[in-house]
Amino acid sequence: MPKLLKLALSNWRRQRLRTALTISSLVLSVGAVVFVYALSISFQDAGSAAIDSAIGEADIWIVPADGVVVDRDAGGVEAVGELPAELAQEVGSLPAVDAVVAPRGSGAGTLQVISSDPKATGDALGALDLTVSSDPARTQAEDGDAALAYLVTANASRFSAYSFAQEFESVQVNEVASSVLGVVGRVTLALGFLSVLTSLLISIEERRREFGILAAVGITDDVLYLFLTESAMLVAAGLLGGVLMGGILFATLLPAIFSAATVFKAIALVSVYFPIMLIGGALIPAWRLLQRSPLELLRSSP
């Protein structure tokens, strides 16, 4: 392995400009992605606290017909529209209802219902022209209904992996992921990886003669390991530099919401692509090239 590292560094020195440009492009793209996704995750974390506060210990959560939105800047859940004025009193008289709470702050304009039998209460809510659902993905009541009632605990069991609040937050997360932040992050990451893959493929094509000579003397496997090692070092340097750049930018520009845990989540997302780049940009092209005969490689070399 030390010999492979020395040879890889030697090839880097021979192609200083290309190596510098490749690493720089990856650093910039990874840094931008880490920053964007860390910012997105921070918004999501703020939303989680807001949703937990709005739902509280409720078995049933009643919101206006147009649903609610999460204001992550304010750290709260806001109702879209208003509930009928007499609804709290009507819900309080339904079977198995122990308490009806109108939350303040996060969730203001909604109702938290405590019930000893949420299913029975949910069945009774349908008679009040309410849309009753246990699906957090539903964001609005049916046409003509006065409000939307979420059954928070009616379908819960000891086998449930996530709470209703977590599932509701996942819906909000999907909205953020599909927003401008998510699109910008994905496009930036794709462009950076495309530039690296292009550089690796060009490097393979330019070294056909070198590969042909080494294959002719029977060291094909070493050639493959050498190129894979060189490519891994190139991608690792770009990822490490990008991670540091993105983390430093996030901590410098947005210190109020900076969190190391948030940055680590963004890093984990980016790191998933490391083996994909090595396999798609280095291992497979180099392996296919070395399947040719040494004579063919020498003849087709530039």
C-alpha positions as CSV (number, residue, x, y, z in Angstrom):
1,M,0.0,0.0,0.0
2,P,2.8,2.6,0.7
3,K,4.2,2.0,-2.8
4,L,0.7,2.6,-4.3
5,L,0.4,5.8,-2.3
6,K,3.8,7.0,-3.5
7,L,3.0,6.2,-7.1
8,A,-0.4,8.0,-6.8
9,L,1.2,11.1,-5.4
10,S,3.8,11.0,-8.2
11,N,1.0,11.0,-10.8
12,W,-0.6,13.9,-9.0
13,R,2.6,15.9,-9.4
14,R,2.7,15.1,-13.1
15,Q,-0.7,16.5,-13.5
16,R,-0.7,19.3,-11.0
17,L,-3.2,21.6,-12.8
18,R,-5.8,18.9,-13.5
19,T,-5.5,17.5,-9.9
20,A,-5.9,21.0,-8.4
21,L,-8.9,21.8,-10.6
22,T,-10.6,18.5,-9.9
23,I,-10.1,18.8,-6.2
24,S,-11.2,22.4,-6.2
25,S,-14.4,21.7,-8.1
26,L,-15.3,18.9,-5.7
27,V,-14.5,21.0,-2.6
28,L,-16.7,23.8,-3.9
29,S,-19.6,21.6,-4.7
30,V,-19.4,19.5,-1.5
31,G,-19.0,22.6,0.6
32,A,-22.1,24.2,-1.0
33,V,-24.1,21.0,-0.5
34,V,-23.0,20.6,3.2
35,F,-24.0,24.2,3.8
36,V,-27.4,24.0,2.0
37,Y,-28.4,20.6,3.6
38,A,-27.2,21.7,7.1
39,L,-29.4,24.8,6.7
40,S,-32.3,22.6,5.6
41,I,-31.9,20.2,8.5
42,S,-31.7,23.0,11.0
43,F,-35.1,24.2,9.7
44,Q,-36.4,20.7,10.1
45,D,-35.2,20.4,13.7
46,A,-36.8,23.7,14.6
47,G,-40.0,22.4,13.1
48,S,-39.9,19.2,15.2
49,A,-40.0,21.2,18.4
50,A,-42.8,23.3,17.1
51,I,-45.0,20.3,16.2
52,D,-44.4,18.5,19.5
53,S,-45.5,21.7,21.3
54,A,-48.6,22.1,19.2
55,I,-49.8,18.5,19.5
56,G,-48.8,18.1,23.2
57,E,-50.3,15.1,24.9
58,A,-53.4,15.1,22.7
59,D,-55.1,11.9,21.5
60,I,-56.9,13.9,18.8
61,W,-55.6,17.2,17.2
62,I,-58.2,19.4,15.5
63,V,-57.0,22.0,13.1
64,P,-58.8,24.4,10.6
65,A,-60.1,23.0,7.3
66,D,-57.0,24.5,5.5
67,G,-54.6,22.8,7.9
68,V,-51.6,24.4,9.6
69,V,-48.1,25.5,8.6
70,V,-44.8,25.4,10.5
71,D,-43.1,28.7,10.9
72,R,-39.6,27.6,11.6
73,D,-38.3,31.1,12.0
74,A,-40.8,31.8,14.8
75,G,-40.5,28.2,16.1
76,G,-44.2,27.5,16.1
77,V,-47.2,25.9,14.3
78,E,-49.7,28.4,12.8
79,A,-53.3,27.6,11.9
80,V,-54.5,28.5,8.4
81,G,-57.9,30.1,9.0
82,E,-60.0,29.6,12.1
83,L,-62.1,26.9,13.8
84,P,-65.8,27.4,14.3
85,A,-66.4,29.3,17.6
86,E,-68.7,26.7,19.1
87,L,-66.5,23.7,18.1
88,A,-64.6,23.4,21.4
89,Q,-67.9,23.1,23.4
90,E,-69.4,20.6,20.9
91,V,-66.2,18.4,21.0
92,G,-66.2,18.5,24.8
93,S,-69.6,16.9,24.9
94,L,-68.6,13.9,22.7
95,P,-68.2,10.3,24.1
96,A,-65.0,9.6,26.1
97,V,-63.7,13.2,25.9
98,D,-61.8,14.1,29.1
99,A,-60.5,17.5,28.1
100,V,-60.4,20.0,25.2
101,V,-57.3,22.3,25.3
102,A,-56.8,25.4,23.2
103,P,-53.0,25.7,23.0
104,R,-51.2,29.0,23.2
105,G,-48.1,29.9,21.2
106,S,-47.2,27.0,18.9
107,G,-50.5,25.5,17.7
108,A,-52.7,28.5,18.7
109,G,-56.0,28.3,16.8
110,T,-56.1,24.5,17.1
111,L,-57.6,22.1,19.7
112,Q,-55.9,19.3,21.7
113,V,-58.4,16.7,22.7
114,I,-57.7,14.2,25.5
115,S,-59.9,11.1,25.2
116,S,-60.2,7.8,27.0
117,D,-61.3,6.1,23.8
118,P,-59.9,8.0,20.8
119,K,-61.6,5.7,18.3
120,A,-65.0,6.3,19.7
121,T,-64.4,10.0,19.9
122,G,-63.2,10.0,16.3
123,D,-66.3,8.2,15.1
124,A,-68.4,10.8,16.8
125,L,-66.4,13.7,15.3
126,G,-67.6,12.7,11.8
127,A,-71.1,13.7,12.8
128,L,-69.9,17.2,13.4
129,D,-68.9,17.7,9.7
130,L,-65.2,17.2,10.4
131,T,-62.8,15.3,8.3
132,V,-61.3,12.6,10.6
133,S,-57.9,11.1,9.6
134,S,-54.9,9.4,11.1
135,D,-52.8,10.2,8.0
136,P,-50.3,13.0,8.6
137,A,-50.0,13.5,4.8
138,R,-53.5,14.9,4.7
139,T,-53.2,18.6,5.0
140,Q,-56.7,19.8,4.3
141,A,-60.3,18.8,5.2
142,E,-62.7,17.5,2.6
143,D,-64.7,20.0,0.7
144,G,-67.5,21.5,2.9
145,D,-66.1,20.2,6.2
146,A,-65.4,22.7,8.9
147,A,-62.2,21.3,10.3
148,L,-59.7,18.5,10.1
149,A,-59.2,16.1,13.1
150,Y,-56.1,14.1,13.3
151,L,-56.3,10.8,15.3
152,V,-53.0,10.9,17.0
153,T,-53.1,7.8,19.2
154,A,-56.1,5.9,17.8
155,N,-54.0,3.6,15.6
156,A,-50.9,3.6,17.8
157,S,-49.5,0.3,19.1
158,R,-46.4,-1.0,20.7
159,F,-45.3,-2.0,17.2
160,S,-45.4,1.5,15.9
161,A,-41.9,2.7,14.9
162,Y,-42.8,6.4,14.8
163,S,-45.1,8.7,16.7
164,F,-47.8,10.8,14.9
165,A,-45.7,13.9,15.6
166,Q,-42.6,12.3,13.9
167,E,-44.7,11.3,10.9
168,F,-46.2,14.7,10.7
169,E,-42.8,16.2,10.8
170,S,-41.6,13.9,8.0
171,V,-44.3,15.4,5.8
172,Q,-42.8,18.9,6.6
173,V,-39.3,17.5,5.9
174,N,-40.4,16.3,2.5
175,E,-41.7,19.8,1.7
176,V,-38.3,21.3,2.6
177,A,-36.4,18.6,0.7
178,S,-38.5,19.4,-2.4
179,S,-38.1,23.1,-2.0
180,V,-35.5,25.4,-3.5
181,L,-32.9,24.4,-0.9
182,G,-33.3,20.7,-1.8
183,V,-33.1,21.4,-5.6
184,V,-30.1,23.6,-5.3
185,G,-28.3,21.0,-3.1
186,R,-28.9,18.2,-5.5
187,V,-28.0,20.2,-8.6
188,T,-24.8,21.4,-7.0
189,L,-23.8,17.9,-5.9
190,A,-24.5,16.5,-9.3
191,L,-22.4,19.1,-11.1
192,G,-19.5,18.6,-8.7
193,F,-19.5,14.8,-9.1
194,L,-19.9,15.1,-12.9
195,S,-16.7,17.2,-13.1
196,V,-14.8,14.7,-11.0
197,L,-16.1,11.7,-13.0
198,T,-15.1,13.5,-16.2
199,S,-11.6,14.1,-15.0
200,L,-11.2,10.5,-14.0
201,L,-12.4,9.2,-17.3
202,I,-10.1,11.6,-19.2
203,S,-7.2,10.4,-17.1
204,I,-7.9,6.8,-18.0
205,E,-8.0,7.6,-21.7
206,E,-4.8,9.5,-21.6
207,R,-2.9,6.7,-19.9
208,R,-3.8,3.9,-22.3
209,R,-0.2,3.5,-23.4
210,E,1.0,3.3,-19.8
211,F,-1.7,0.7,-19.0
212,G,-0.8,-1.2,-22.1
213,I,2.9,-1.4,-21.2
214,L,2.2,-2.5,-17.6
215,A,-0.3,-5.1,-18.8
216,A,2.2,-6.4,-21.3
217,V,4.6,-7.3,-18.4
218,G,1.8,-9.0,-16.4
219,I,1.0,-6.5,-13.7
220,T,-2.6,-5.8,-14.6
221,D,-4.0,-6.1,-11.1
222,D,-1.4,-3.6,-9.8
223,V,-2.5,-1.1,-12.4
224,L,-6.1,-1.4,-11.3
225,Y,-5.2,-1.0,-7.6
226,L,-2.9,2.0,-8.5
227,F,-5.6,3.9,-10.3
228,L,-8.3,3.0,-7.7
229,T,-5.9,4.3,-4.9
230,E,-5.2,7.5,-6.9
231,S,-8.9,8.1,-7.5
232,A,-9.8,7.4,-3.9
233,M,-7.2,9.9,-2.7
234,L,-8.5,12.5,-5.1
235,V,-12.2,12.1,-4.1
236,A,-11.3,11.9,-0.4
237,A,-9.3,15.1,-0.6
238,G,-12.2,16.9,-2.3
239,L,-14.8,15.5,0.2
240,L,-12.7,16.4,3.2
241,G,-12.0,19.9,1.9
242,G,-15.7,20.4,1.0
243,V,-16.9,19.2,4.4
244,L,-14.5,21.6,6.2
245,M,-15.5,24.5,3.9
246,G,-19.3,23.9,4.3
247,G,-19.0,23.5,8.1
248,I,-16.9,26.6,8.5
249,L,-19.3,28.7,6.3
250,F,-22.3,27.5,8.2
251,A,-20.7,28.3,11.6
252,T,-19.5,31.7,10.4
253,L,-22.6,32.9,8.5
254,L,-25.3,31.3,10.7
255,P,-23.9,30.9,14.2
256,A,-27.4,31.2,15.9
257,I,-28.6,27.9,14.4
258,F,-25.2,26.1,14.0
259,S,-25.1,22.6,15.4
260,A,-22.3,20.0,15.0
261,A,-25.0,17.3,14.9
262,T,-26.7,19.1,12.0
263,V,-23.4,19.3,10.0
264,F,-22.7,15.6,10.6
265,K,-26.1,14.7,9.2
266,A,-25.3,16.7,6.0
267,I,-21.8,15.0,5.9
268,A,-23.4,11.6,6.1
269,L,-25.7,12.4,3.2
270,V,-22.7,13.5,1.0
271,S,-20.5,10.5,2.0
272,V,-23.0,8.1,0.6
273,Y,-21.8,9.1,-2.9
274,F,-18.1,8.3,-2.2
275,P,-18.2,4.6,-3.2
276,I,-20.5,5.4,-6.1
277,M,-17.9,7.8,-7.5
278,L,-15.1,5.3,-7.1
279,I,-17.1,2.5,-8.7
280,G,-18.6,4.5,-11.5
281,G,-15.7,6.8,-12.3
282,A,-12.6,4.7,-11.6
283,L,-13.1,1.0,-11.0
284,I,-15.5,0.1,-13.8
285,P,-13.8,2.2,-16.6
286,A,-10.3,1.0,-15.6
287,W,-11.3,-2.6,-15.3
288,R,-13.0,-2.5,-18.8
289,L,-9.9,-0.9,-20.3
290,L,-7.6,-3.6,-18.9
291,Q,-9.8,-6.3,-20.4
292,R,-8.3,-5.4,-23.8
293,S,-5.1,-6.9,-25.0
294,P,-1.8,-5.0,-24.4
295,L,-1.3,-4.7,-28.1
296,E,-4.7,-3.1,-28.6
297,L,-4.1,-0.6,-25.8
298,L,-0.8,0.4,-27.3
299,R,-2.2,0.8,-30.8
300,S,-5.2,2.9,-29.6
301,S,-3.1,5.1,-27.2
302,P,-3.0,8.8,-28.0
